[in-house]
Amino acid sequence: MNAKILRVHALTNTASGVAGEAAVTAALLRAGLRVARPFWTDDEIDLLVFWEGSFGLIPIPVQVKSVQAPSGEREAQTENLKKRYLESNPYLCLAIYSVARNKIWFIPKSESVKKVYSEWANAPKTGPGRPRAKYDAIDRATGTLDIRVDVSKGGNKEFDNKWLIDTEDASKLSKTFVVLAKEIQSDEGRIQALTKLVFEGAGGIKFSGSAEISVASGVPLPKATVDGVDEGLDLSTADEADTKLEELRGRRKAERKKADNRSKQKK
């Protein structure tokens, strides 16, 4: 009796992209994160994760790429990941979804994405095909990067250990955003630059000053905790969200006033 072979049909680019965004969104939500989908035509940002920081809501952009390997190939590569995206946004995260394997690799920050690409481009070339373009040689305005992942059954253990999401354990993904948010909010200038980038991508809105973003949620959201430490706020209703944000704004104002007083005393 012949064993039944299960196959995943090749999807169109549109269907593949939709499947990837849905899978990544589900993984982020299961990690207790607040996820939004921008309703503007910006190829750079497919999803936004909002983290509650001491300066208010921090928007962390995510680009999603779905990959499908040609028949008989073990490697698949992303398409249309533009260099200018990485150069203009140091906190852009890349999520790669394998249609055939239902796997997600998540690479936080442009710096890490560049490193992944450079490690591949600088490795000895053993097979046929075009020469691998070094990162610095790629045109900043129009050039693209191919990030390759092993979509064979066994995968690439070294690469997977670094970047593959364990869909049965959302804590690693949650911790990744804790680290990102803490780094960003350590400097208000980073928040301003990131928020400016996100807002100006939304239909060309001109941004100035601090972002005042309201949050409304119809269902309770879990608090993000790492090693027992509360790293987020539970904004279960629109009223509670407004109250919490008002408290944060008041605290920020008080901190600035103290800093100004200390500066005057030193003079």
Short mmCIF file of the C-alpha atoms (twelve columns), coordinates in Angstrom:
data_MODEL
# 
_entry.id   MODEL 
# 
loop_
_atom_site.group_PDB 
_atom_site.id 
_atom_site.type_symbol 
_atom_site.label_atom_id 
_atom_site.label_alt_id 
_atom_site.label_comp_id 
_atom_site.label_asym_id 
_atom_site.label_seq_id 
_atom_site.Cartn_x 
_atom_site.Cartn_y 
_atom_site.Cartn_z 
_atom_site.pdbx_PDB_model_num 
ATOM 1   C CA . MET A 1   0.000   0.000  0.000  1 
ATOM 2   C CA . ASN A 2   1.445   3.334  -1.007 1 
ATOM 3   C CA . ALA A 3   1.868   5.925  1.726  1 
ATOM 4   C CA . LYS A 4   -0.152  9.071  1.266  1 
ATOM 5   C CA . ILE A 5   1.998   12.082 0.449  1 
ATOM 6   C CA . LEU A 6   0.777   15.393 1.812  1 
ATOM 7   C CA . ARG A 7   1.741   18.452 -0.192 1 
ATOM 8   C CA . VAL A 8   1.288   22.180 0.149  1 
ATOM 9   C CA . HIS A 9   0.256   23.723 -3.153 1 
ATOM 10  C CA . ALA A 10  2.303   26.657 -4.377 1 
ATOM 11  C CA . LEU A 11  0.474   29.874 -3.592 1 
ATOM 12  C CA . THR A 12  0.277   33.071 -5.594 1 
ATOM 13  C CA . ASN A 13  2.384   35.945 -4.287 1 
ATOM 14  C CA . THR A 14  -0.736  37.635 -2.908 1 
ATOM 15  C CA . ALA A 15  -2.014  34.513 -1.133 1 
ATOM 16  C CA . SER A 16  1.457   33.759 0.205  1 
ATOM 17  C CA . GLY A 17  1.784   37.293 1.582  1 
ATOM 18  C CA . VAL A 18  -1.628  37.187 3.243  1 
ATOM 19  C CA . ALA A 19  -0.851  33.815 4.825  1 
ATOM 20  C CA . GLY A 20  2.444   35.170 6.148  1 
ATOM 21  C CA . GLU A 21  0.905   38.281 7.702  1 
ATOM 22  C CA . ALA A 22  -1.842  36.201 9.307  1 
ATOM 23  C CA . ALA A 23  0.642   33.712 10.777 1 
ATOM 24  C CA . VAL A 24  2.982   36.401 12.121 1 
ATOM 25  C CA . THR A 25  0.088   38.423 13.543 1 
ATOM 26  C CA . ALA A 26  -1.193  35.340 15.369 1 
ATOM 27  C CA . ALA A 27  2.262   34.645 16.827 1 
ATOM 28  C CA . LEU A 28  2.611   38.234 18.063 1 
ATOM 29  C CA . LEU A 29  -0.875  38.202 19.602 1 
ATOM 30  C CA . ARG A 30  -0.157  34.911 21.369 1 
ATOM 31  C CA . ALA A 31  2.891   36.601 22.896 1 
ATOM 32  C CA . GLY A 32  0.559   39.151 24.524 1 
ATOM 33  C CA . LEU A 33  1.559   41.987 22.209 1 
ATOM 34  C CA . ARG A 34  -0.647  44.733 20.784 1 
ATOM 35  C CA . VAL A 35  -0.568  44.473 17.001 1 
ATOM 36  C CA . ALA A 36  -1.927  46.879 14.386 1 
ATOM 37  C CA . ARG A 37  -2.028  46.666 10.621 1 
ATOM 38  C CA . PRO A 38  -1.314  49.975 8.836  1 
ATOM 39  C CA . PHE A 39  -3.996  50.872 6.339  1 
ATOM 40  C CA . TRP A 40  -1.680  52.794 4.076  1 
ATOM 41  C CA . THR A 41  0.383   51.656 1.110  1 
ATOM 42  C CA . ASP A 42  3.798   51.503 2.698  1 
ATOM 43  C CA . ASP A 43  5.839   48.469 1.678  1 
ATOM 44  C CA . GLU A 44  8.243   49.085 4.518  1 
ATOM 45  C CA . ILE A 45  5.784   48.413 7.341  1 
ATOM 46  C CA . ASP A 46  3.391   45.471 7.247  1 
ATOM 47  C CA . LEU A 47  2.576   45.356 10.968 1 
ATOM 48  C CA . LEU A 48  3.057   47.625 13.972 1 
ATOM 49  C CA . VAL A 49  3.582   46.420 17.521 1 
ATOM 50  C CA . PHE A 50  2.777   49.052 20.149 1 
ATOM 51  C CA . TRP A 51  4.631   48.840 23.454 1 
ATOM 52  C CA . GLU A 52  3.714   50.927 26.482 1 
ATOM 53  C CA . GLY A 53  6.834   52.757 27.633 1 
ATOM 54  C CA . SER A 54  7.618   55.575 30.016 1 
ATOM 55  C CA . PHE A 55  7.223   58.091 27.157 1 
ATOM 56  C CA . GLY A 56  3.922   56.666 25.932 1 
ATOM 57  C CA . LEU A 57  3.260   54.159 23.181 1 
ATOM 58  C CA . ILE A 58  6.286   53.049 21.189 1 
ATOM 59  C CA . PRO A 59  5.554   51.864 17.611 1 
ATOM 60  C CA . ILE A 60  7.825   49.002 16.538 1 
ATOM 61  C CA . PRO A 61  7.561   48.247 12.796 1 
ATOM 62  C CA . VAL A 62  7.617   44.734 11.373 1 
ATOM 63  C CA . GLN A 63  8.070   43.735 7.751  1 
ATOM 64  C CA . VAL A 64  6.707   40.300 6.805  1 
ATOM 65  C CA . LYS A 65  8.120   38.224 3.963  1 
ATOM 66  C CA . SER A 66  6.655   34.912 2.820  1 
ATOM 67  C CA . VAL A 67  8.941   32.448 1.049  1 
ATOM 68  C CA . GLN A 68  8.378   29.442 -1.182 1 
ATOM 69  C CA . ALA A 69  11.243  27.344 -2.513 1 
ATOM 70  C CA . PRO A 70  11.321  26.154 -6.134 1 
ATOM 71  C CA . SER A 71  10.677  22.451 -6.543 1 
ATOM 72  C CA . GLY A 72  13.669  20.410 -5.386 1 
ATOM 73  C CA . GLU A 73  15.378  23.365 -3.680 1 
ATOM 74  C CA . ARG A 74  16.062  23.422 0.050  1 
ATOM 75  C CA . GLU A 75  16.624  27.183 0.281  1 
ATOM 76  C CA . ALA A 76  14.078  29.930 -0.229 1 
ATOM 77  C CA . GLN A 77  14.798  33.641 -0.410 1 
ATOM 78  C CA . THR A 78  12.871  36.791 0.369  1 
ATOM 79  C CA . GLU A 79  11.955  39.149 -2.428 1 
ATOM 80  C CA . ASN A 80  11.891  42.939 -2.552 1 
ATOM 81  C CA . LEU A 81  13.483  43.586 0.833  1 
ATOM 82  C CA . LYS A 82  14.905  47.005 0.003  1 
ATOM 83  C CA . LYS A 83  18.148  48.261 1.442  1 
ATOM 84  C CA . ARG A 84  16.707  51.724 2.027  1 
ATOM 85  C CA . TYR A 85  14.201  50.219 4.494  1 
ATOM 86  C CA . LEU A 86  17.043  48.991 6.696  1 
ATOM 87  C CA . GLU A 87  19.104  52.143 6.280  1 
ATOM 88  C CA . SER A 88  16.258  54.476 7.257  1 
ATOM 89  C CA . ASN A 89  14.852  52.494 10.176 1 
ATOM 90  C CA . PRO A 90  17.248  50.887 12.680 1 
ATOM 91  C CA . TYR A 91  14.332  49.252 14.554 1 
ATOM 92  C CA . LEU A 92  12.695  47.573 11.591 1 
ATOM 93  C CA . CYS A 93  12.081  43.890 12.395 1 
ATOM 94  C CA . LEU A 94  11.909  41.178 9.750  1 
ATOM 95  C CA . ALA A 95  9.564   38.197 10.018 1 
ATOM 96  C CA . ILE A 96  9.997   35.443 7.419  1 
ATOM 97  C CA . TYR A 97  7.234   32.885 6.945  1 
ATOM 98  C CA . SER A 98  7.670   29.541 5.180  1 
ATOM 99  C CA . VAL A 99  4.454   28.529 3.458  1 
ATOM 100 C CA . ALA A 100 5.511   24.899 3.070  1 
ATOM 101 C CA . ARG A 101 6.768   24.379 6.643  1 
ATOM 102 C CA . ASN A 102 4.520   26.820 8.512  1 
ATOM 103 C CA . LYS A 103 7.609   28.244 10.218 1 
ATOM 104 C CA . ILE A 104 8.389   31.808 11.259 1 
ATOM 105 C CA . TRP A 105 11.848  33.289 11.645 1 
ATOM 106 C CA . PHE A 106 11.921  36.646 13.457 1 
ATOM 107 C CA . ILE A 107 14.965  38.924 13.151 1 
ATOM 108 C CA . PRO A 108 14.757  42.073 15.309 1 
ATOM 109 C CA . LYS A 109 16.428  45.324 14.215 1 
ATOM 110 C CA . SER A 110 17.973  46.269 10.892 1 
ATOM 111 C CA . GLU A 111 21.437  45.664 12.296 1 
ATOM 112 C CA . SER A 112 20.662  41.957 12.754 1 
ATOM 113 C CA . VAL A 113 19.081  41.690 9.292  1 
ATOM 114 C CA . LYS A 114 22.198  43.248 7.743  1 
ATOM 115 C CA . LYS A 115 24.379  40.787 9.663  1 
ATOM 116 C CA . VAL A 116 22.334  37.806 8.472  1 
ATOM 117 C CA . TYR A 117 22.647  38.968 4.869  1 
ATOM 118 C CA . SER A 118 26.364  39.749 5.144  1 
ATOM 119 C CA . GLU A 119 27.145  36.335 6.652  1 
ATOM 120 C CA . TRP A 120 25.545  34.701 3.624  1 
ATOM 121 C CA . ALA A 121 27.115  37.099 1.096  1 
ATOM 122 C CA . ASN A 122 30.600  36.679 2.597  1 
ATOM 123 C CA . ALA A 123 30.446  32.880 2.821  1 
ATOM 124 C CA . PRO A 124 32.419  30.840 0.256  1 
ATOM 125 C CA . LYS A 125 30.352  30.233 -2.864 1 
ATOM 126 C CA . THR A 126 30.159  26.537 -3.748 1 
ATOM 127 C CA . GLY A 127 27.444  26.307 -6.407 1 
ATOM 128 C CA . PRO A 128 26.409  27.946 -9.678 1 
ATOM 129 C CA . GLY A 129 24.558  31.236 -9.984 1 
ATOM 130 C CA . ARG A 130 25.282  34.918 -9.877 1 
ATOM 131 C CA . PRO A 131 28.043  36.303 -7.627 1 
ATOM 132 C CA . ARG A 132 26.788  37.346 -4.228 1 
ATOM 133 C CA . ALA A 133 26.564  41.109 -3.873 1 
ATOM 134 C CA . LYS A 134 28.240  42.475 -0.748 1 
ATOM 135 C CA . TYR A 135 26.030  44.652 1.418  1 
ATOM 136 C CA . ASP A 136 28.060  47.827 0.843  1 
ATOM 137 C CA . ALA A 137 27.892  47.304 -2.928 1 
ATOM 138 C CA . ILE A 138 24.082  47.279 -3.025 1 
ATOM 139 C CA . ASP A 139 22.502  50.554 -4.146 1 
ATOM 140 C CA . ARG A 140 20.887  52.274 -1.166 1 
ATOM 141 C CA . ALA A 141 17.952  53.753 -3.070 1 
ATOM 142 C CA . THR A 142 16.894  50.868 -5.307 1 
ATOM 143 C CA . GLY A 143 18.856  47.796 -4.236 1 
ATOM 144 C CA . THR A 144 17.321  44.750 -2.563 1 
ATOM 145 C CA . LEU A 145 18.627  42.028 -0.276 1 
ATOM 146 C CA . ASP A 146 17.880  38.322 -0.479 1 
ATOM 147 C CA . ILE A 147 17.609  36.801 2.979  1 
ATOM 148 C CA . ARG A 148 17.782  33.036 2.603  1 
ATOM 149 C CA . VAL A 149 16.267  30.416 4.889  1 
ATOM 150 C CA . ASP A 150 16.503  26.644 4.834  1 
ATOM 151 C CA . VAL A 151 13.015  25.257 4.254  1 
ATOM 152 C CA . SER A 152 14.047  21.613 4.129  1 
ATOM 153 C CA . LYS A 153 12.554  19.256 6.682  1 
ATOM 154 C CA . GLY A 154 15.645  19.350 8.910  1 
ATOM 155 C CA . GLY A 155 16.275  23.061 8.484  1 
ATOM 156 C CA . ASN A 156 19.487  24.839 9.439  1 
ATOM 157 C CA . LYS A 157 20.022  24.178 13.159 1 
ATOM 158 C CA . GLU A 158 22.435  27.046 13.757 1 
ATOM 159 C CA . PHE A 159 20.222  29.595 11.997 1 
ATOM 160 C CA . ASP A 160 17.032  28.184 13.498 1 
ATOM 161 C CA . ASN A 161 18.435  28.343 17.034 1 
ATOM 162 C CA . LYS A 162 18.972  32.079 16.578 1 
ATOM 163 C CA . TRP A 163 15.860  33.173 14.736 1 
ATOM 164 C CA . LEU A 164 13.161  30.495 14.499 1 
ATOM 165 C CA . ILE A 165 10.065  31.169 16.634 1 
ATOM 166 C CA . ASP A 166 8.886   28.374 18.881 1 
ATOM 167 C CA . THR A 167 5.139   28.569 18.274 1 
ATOM 168 C CA . GLU A 168 4.566   26.462 21.395 1 
ATOM 169 C CA . ASP A 169 6.360   28.976 23.636 1 
ATOM 170 C CA . ALA A 170 5.643   32.675 23.103 1 
ATOM 171 C CA . SER A 171 7.969   33.882 25.892 1 
ATOM 172 C CA . LYS A 172 11.042  34.230 23.652 1 
ATOM 173 C CA . LEU A 173 9.188   36.512 21.249 1 
ATOM 174 C CA . SER A 174 7.786   38.565 24.114 1 
ATOM 175 C CA . LYS A 175 11.270  38.979 25.620 1 
ATOM 176 C CA . THR A 176 12.572  40.150 22.243 1 
ATOM 177 C CA . PHE A 177 10.153  43.081 22.302 1 
ATOM 178 C CA . VAL A 178 10.966  43.830 25.952 1 
ATOM 179 C CA . VAL A 179 14.623  44.275 24.968 1 
ATOM 180 C CA . LEU A 180 13.704  46.365 21.909 1 
ATOM 181 C CA . ALA A 181 11.366  48.650 23.834 1 
ATOM 182 C CA . LYS A 182 13.856  49.193 26.662 1 
ATOM 183 C CA . GLU A 183 16.567  50.142 24.182 1 
ATOM 184 C CA . ILE A 184 14.314  52.557 22.333 1 
ATOM 185 C CA . GLN A 185 12.893  54.259 25.416 1 
ATOM 186 C CA . SER A 186 16.356  54.759 26.928 1 
ATOM 187 C CA . ASP A 187 16.608  57.816 24.679 1 
ATOM 188 C CA . GLU A 188 13.633  60.069 23.908 1 
ATOM 189 C CA . GLY A 189 15.304  61.054 20.646 1 
ATOM 190 C CA . ARG A 190 15.009  57.473 19.420 1 
ATOM 191 C CA . ILE A 191 11.293  57.469 20.161 1 
ATOM 192 C CA . GLN A 192 10.769  60.769 18.364 1 
ATOM 193 C CA . ALA A 193 12.709  59.561 15.305 1 
ATOM 194 C CA . LEU A 194 10.858  56.239 15.181 1 
ATOM 195 C CA . THR A 195 7.431   57.802 15.655 1 
ATOM 196 C CA . LYS A 196 8.209   60.430 13.019 1 
ATOM 197 C CA . LEU A 197 9.164   57.708 10.553 1 
ATOM 198 C CA . VAL A 198 5.974   55.715 11.183 1 
ATOM 199 C CA . PHE A 199 3.629   58.710 11.119 1 
ATOM 200 C CA . GLU A 200 5.078   60.265 7.991  1 
ATOM 201 C CA . GLY A 201 4.646   56.943 6.223  1 
ATOM 202 C CA . ALA A 202 0.901   57.151 6.894  1 
ATOM 203 C CA . GLY A 203 -0.203  59.091 3.865  1 
ATOM 204 C CA . GLY A 204 2.537   61.679 4.110  1 
ATOM 205 C CA . ILE A 205 1.407   63.071 7.481  1 
ATOM 206 C CA . LYS A 206 3.839   65.686 8.721  1 
ATOM 207 C CA . PHE A 207 4.850   64.954 12.287 1 
ATOM 208 C CA . SER A 208 6.043   67.375 14.923 1 
ATOM 209 C CA . GLY A 209 6.316   67.059 18.682 1 
ATOM 210 C CA . SER A 210 5.386   64.120 20.865 1 
ATOM 211 C CA . ALA A 211 2.918   61.541 19.656 1 
ATOM 212 C CA . GLU A 212 -0.354  61.457 21.569 1 
ATOM 213 C CA . ILE A 213 -1.813  58.095 20.684 1 
ATOM 214 C CA . SER A 214 -5.036  56.756 22.164 1 
ATOM 215 C CA . VAL A 215 -5.621  53.065 22.653 1 
ATOM 216 C CA . ALA A 216 -9.004  51.355 22.736 1 
ATOM 217 C CA . SER A 217 -9.423  47.651 23.270 1 
ATOM 218 C CA . GLY A 218 -12.625 45.703 23.652 1 
ATOM 219 C CA . VAL A 219 -11.050 42.758 25.463 1 
ATOM 220 C CA . PRO A 220 -8.571  42.498 28.344 1 
ATOM 221 C CA . LEU A 221 -4.965  42.173 27.235 1 
ATOM 222 C CA . PRO A 222 -2.476  40.177 29.307 1 
ATOM 223 C CA . LYS A 223 0.341   42.030 30.995 1 
ATOM 224 C CA . ALA A 224 3.745   41.279 29.536 1 
ATOM 225 C CA . THR A 225 5.955   39.811 32.225 1 
ATOM 226 C CA . VAL A 226 9.545   38.680 32.084 1 
ATOM 227 C CA . ASP A 227 10.997  36.723 34.990 1 
ATOM 228 C CA . GLY A 228 8.086   37.830 37.125 1 
ATOM 229 C CA . VAL A 229 8.591   41.538 36.419 1 
ATOM 230 C CA . ASP A 230 5.687   43.470 34.931 1 
ATOM 231 C CA . GLU A 231 6.865   45.000 31.675 1 
ATOM 232 C CA . GLY A 232 3.591   46.346 30.338 1 
ATOM 233 C CA . LEU A 233 0.195   47.827 31.180 1 
ATOM 234 C CA . ASP A 234 -3.145  46.082 31.033 1 
ATOM 235 C CA . LEU A 235 -5.286  48.452 28.982 1 
ATOM 236 C CA . SER A 236 -8.556  46.566 29.038 1 
ATOM 237 C CA . THR A 237 -10.862 49.480 28.224 1 
ATOM 238 C CA . ALA A 238 -10.645 52.780 26.381 1 
ATOM 239 C CA . ASP A 239 -11.245 54.705 29.645 1 
ATOM 240 C CA . GLU A 240 -8.480  52.839 31.408 1 
ATOM 241 C CA . ALA A 241 -6.156  53.439 28.476 1 
ATOM 242 C CA . ASP A 242 -6.799  57.180 28.581 1 
ATOM 243 C CA . THR A 243 -6.288  57.228 32.353 1 
ATOM 244 C CA . LYS A 244 -3.000  55.353 32.133 1 
ATOM 245 C CA . LEU A 245 -1.722  57.541 29.323 1 
ATOM 246 C CA . GLU A 246 -2.664  60.656 31.270 1 
ATOM 247 C CA . GLU A 247 -0.720  59.334 34.250 1 
ATOM 248 C CA . LEU A 248 2.287   58.695 32.058 1 
ATOM 249 C CA . ARG A 249 2.131   62.184 30.579 1 
ATOM 250 C CA . GLY A 250 1.900   63.668 34.084 1 
ATOM 251 C CA . ARG A 251 4.853   61.624 35.264 1 
ATOM 252 C CA . ARG A 252 6.859   62.685 32.250 1 
ATOM 253 C CA . LYS A 253 6.062   66.339 32.866 1 
ATOM 254 C CA . ALA A 254 7.089   66.027 36.517 1 
ATOM 255 C CA . GLU A 255 10.371  64.338 35.562 1 
ATOM 256 C CA . ARG A 256 11.172  67.151 33.140 1 
ATOM 257 C CA . LYS A 257 10.404  69.745 35.776 1 
ATOM 258 C CA . LYS A 258 12.767  68.054 38.252 1 
ATOM 259 C CA . ALA A 259 15.468  67.888 35.590 1 
ATOM 260 C CA . ASP A 260 15.029  71.618 34.850 1 
ATOM 261 C CA . ASN A 261 15.241  72.453 38.552 1 
ATOM 262 C CA . ARG A 262 18.435  70.429 38.946 1 
ATOM 263 C CA . SER A 263 19.903  72.196 35.947 1 
ATOM 264 C CA . LYS A 264 19.040  75.617 37.405 1 
ATOM 265 C CA . GLN A 265 20.557  74.681 40.771 1 
ATOM 266 C CA . LYS A 266 23.818  73.682 39.129 1 
ATOM 267 C CA . LYS A 267 24.006  77.071 37.428 1 
# 
